[in-house]
Structure formats: structure tokens, C-alpha cells
Amino acid sequence: MRRRLSLTSSVIFLAALIGLGWAGPAGAEEKSYYSPIIFVDREKGFIMISDSGAVFGVEVPPEARPHLDKLPSSGLIDIVVEIRPGNAPLVKRWKIAAGESACKIFDGKTCK
């Protein structure tokens, strides 16, 4: 009886380990915001946006920094960010929904 219990608990433990290994690390969480552009800090590489009454900054990756001066003041932006716990969200891509811009679409690498 004792051996059977030990075998059963070993099988359960092994199944749990396989299940955890199969799940693998979770991918980075992305979130989309549709917001007016409140402020663009070109020197620090941040865009201030709002969501549900809260104003916050999103960090811009080095590939997008040369295009910050092309963002329209008070324009509307549809922006996708990577959520990073303990850090500001990081811009993955954007589309300018309203406002004139030489960079209407940033796909993560280039402007169109």
C-alpha cells in the first residue's frame, strides 16, 4: 500500500512538472491605447498619453526617437505598448488617427 501511494504521488509530481514546463514563459503583454497626444518629450524619449482619466508616459524605443518631432500636438494616436512591470510601457507601434504627420504609421522599425 505504501509503495502504491509513493508511485501515485510520484506520477502526480511528474505530471505537474511536465505541465509547468510545457506552459513555458509567458510572452510580453501588449496593450493598445487610443489617446490624444498630450506631450512629447523628445530629449527623454517619452510620449504622454491618457487613458480613463489617467495621464502617463510611454517610453519610445531608439528606432522611433528620430520620428518624435513628426508627431502632431494634440493629435490622436492609436498606440500599442509592451507592458513592463516596474518600468514605463514601451512603444511597439503607432498609427496617427487625427492630425497631420510625416510619420502616420510606425511599425516598430520604420515610419510610413
C-alpha positions as CSV (number, residue, x, y, z in Angstrom):
1,M,0.0,0.0,0.0
2,R,2.8,2.4,0.9
3,R,4.6,1.7,-2.4
4,R,1.4,2.3,-4.3
5,L,0.9,5.7,-2.6
6,S,4.5,6.6,-3.3
7,L,4.1,5.7,-7.0
8,T,0.9,7.7,-7.3
9,S,2.4,10.8,-5.7
10,S,5.5,10.5,-8.0
11,V,3.3,10.3,-11.1
12,I,1.3,13.4,-9.9
13,F,4.5,15.3,-9.2
14,L,6.0,14.4,-12.6
15,A,2.8,15.4,-14.4
16,A,2.8,18.8,-12.6
17,L,6.5,19.3,-13.7
18,I,5.7,18.5,-17.3
19,G,2.7,20.8,-17.3
20,L,4.7,23.7,-15.9
21,G,7.5,23.1,-18.4
22,W,5.0,22.9,-21.3
23,A,3.4,26.2,-20.4
24,G,6.8,27.9,-20.9
25,P,7.5,31.5,-20.2
26,A,4.7,33.9,-21.0
27,G,5.2,36.4,-23.8
28,A,5.3,40.1,-23.2
29,E,1.9,41.6,-22.7
30,E,0.8,44.2,-25.2
31,K,-1.9,46.8,-24.6
32,S,-3.5,49.3,-27.0
33,Y,-4.5,52.9,-26.2
34,Y,-6.4,55.4,-28.3
35,S,-5.5,58.7,-26.9
36,P,-4.7,62.4,-27.6
37,I,-1.0,63.2,-27.7
38,I,-0.7,65.3,-24.6
39,F,3.1,66.0,-24.7
40,V,6.1,64.7,-26.5
41,D,9.5,64.7,-24.6
42,R,11.9,64.4,-27.5
43,E,15.0,64.6,-25.2
44,K,14.0,61.8,-22.9
45,G,12.1,59.7,-25.5
46,F,8.6,59.7,-23.9
47,I,5.1,60.4,-25.2
48,M,2.5,61.5,-22.6
49,I,-1.0,60.0,-23.3
50,S,-4.1,59.4,-21.2
51,D,-6.5,56.5,-20.5
52,S,-9.6,56.5,-18.3
53,G,-8.7,59.9,-16.8
54,A,-5.1,59.0,-16.0
55,V,-2.1,60.7,-17.7
56,F,1.1,58.7,-18.1
57,G,4.2,58.4,-20.2
58,V,5.2,55.7,-22.6
59,E,8.8,55.1,-23.4
60,V,9.9,55.2,-27.1
61,P,12.5,52.7,-28.4
62,P,15.6,54.1,-30.1
63,E,14.2,53.2,-33.5
64,A,11.3,55.6,-33.0
65,R,13.1,58.5,-31.4
66,P,14.1,60.2,-34.7
67,H,10.3,60.4,-35.5
68,L,9.1,62.1,-32.3
69,D,9.3,65.5,-33.9
70,K,6.8,64.4,-36.5
71,L,4.0,63.7,-34.0
72,P,1.3,66.3,-34.1
73,S,0.5,68.3,-31.0
74,S,-2.9,67.3,-29.7
75,G,-3.3,64.7,-32.4
76,L,-5.0,61.4,-31.8
77,I,-2.8,58.3,-31.6
78,D,-3.6,54.7,-31.7
79,I,-0.6,53.2,-29.8
80,V,0.4,49.7,-28.9
81,V,2.8,49.3,-26.0
82,E,4.5,46.4,-24.2
83,I,3.7,46.4,-20.5
84,R,6.8,46.1,-18.4
85,P,6.3,45.8,-14.7
86,G,8.4,48.3,-12.8
87,N,9.1,50.4,-15.9
88,A,7.1,52.7,-18.2
89,P,5.3,50.9,-21.1
90,L,7.4,50.6,-24.2
91,V,6.0,51.7,-27.6
92,K,5.8,48.8,-30.1
93,R,3.9,50.7,-32.9
94,W,1.6,53.6,-33.6
95,K,-0.9,55.0,-36.1
96,I,-1.9,58.6,-36.1
97,A,-5.7,58.7,-36.2
98,A,-6.1,62.5,-36.4
99,G,-3.6,65.3,-37.1
100,E,-1.0,66.0,-39.8
101,S,2.2,64.0,-39.5
102,A,5.0,62.9,-41.8
103,C,5.0,59.7,-39.7
104,K,1.4,58.4,-39.7
105,I,2.4,54.8,-39.1
106,F,5.4,53.5,-37.1
107,D,5.6,49.7,-37.4
108,G,8.3,49.2,-34.8
109,K,11.2,49.8,-37.2
110,T,10.3,52.4,-39.8
111,C,7.9,55.2,-40.4
112,K,5.4,55.4,-43.3
